[in-house]
């Protein structure tokens, strides 16, 4: 049983890597255009393709993808693809741990970086092809690399649901079509459409350079947050660009299933309870930030509230120096996150909404113990199993956050830096507070701290259970 599962996992991952290798063509062409070293991407393409073909044809199997296989395929795909994604950085001279940190941050759309984008000044000189590769890894990881392969590989038509459930961000993924391959294609079409629309608006309306417009769009829609500038979005000093980016960050923080319904003319989807709570939390956070910083900083307050809650991580101001109350608001948003089914990370609004409703029901039952009161979401009763899953997720999320922060403190980081670094990586946000705040990066952290935060990014992107299951002995015993 275990042997068959391992063979199937390696075979499927080999198929993924074979197609993933083609992604290197984009930075390769970019390197040729700008006269940069294109060979690092050619070598990366060939190595990735070779590994993929060896796994695909070396571990052929007729086993059908089952529920348990979904855990191993998705968890190890999200390890192997970032591992091979380090190749361009390694060829450029970056150490393995820093390269793996950067690539994991990219694919998990965290936005945390150890790189300096100041050209020839600073820690590392970055060619444009590398900047585009860093942005592209975010874009591929935003909607999900496995979801992309479900949409293009006929082999995954039968077992696509098992992989979809393991990777699609947030609870309660609603089926748009009976076939998951069709669902994956629809989601990716919306994703590509938003990316193209933002690029066009940034280039023609905000007058940003085309290269920057592409990189920023590759970071906004997946809520990644990495930019080809040192001071993030603030370095452009372009209010029009900021408003455009705010709109698309807000859209990326919504469920893509809601987008699908709206694009089909079903505007009632916007009346969903999760979307209403998403709006309320954002509005309250914006008012609190503006109130603490003053009306003159209204645009900065709006931008940072949307950026942090959607876990994008773009920066227009040094919020690390803001009033303590404002920093607490931003830290809370790092834990709350965006809507379920969005490209955002963290706990998700729908989970908080469900727990609020569950708490209200428990309080009513305390008064009337014999009453049968279901927990409803959008007027539909929720199954007890879903509520238990959400409670278990929240418990695990808090335990991981506390343990990771505890370990970072013992490695010499101060409390503010430790808690915010864990919140920023586990929630796939990017910038934190203290030693990892705006204008700073993660390069000066100890190696052990980077390993812990890499684990946090991996756990956060796959929402804990998918990763934890593969470390559970009983899982391997069938």
PyMOL commands that set and color helices and strands:
alter all, ss='L'
color gray80, all
select helices_A, chain A and resi 2-34+39-58+67-85+87-92+96-107+128-143+145-152+154-157+160-167+180-204+210-220+232-235+239-252+256-263+267-271+273-293+295-309+319-321+324-336+349-367+384-410+415-426+434-436+447-461+465-469+473-476
alter helices_A, ss='H'
color red, helices_A
select strands_A, chain A and resi 376-377+380-381
alter strands_A, ss='S'
color yellow, strands_A
deselect
rebuild
show_as cartoon
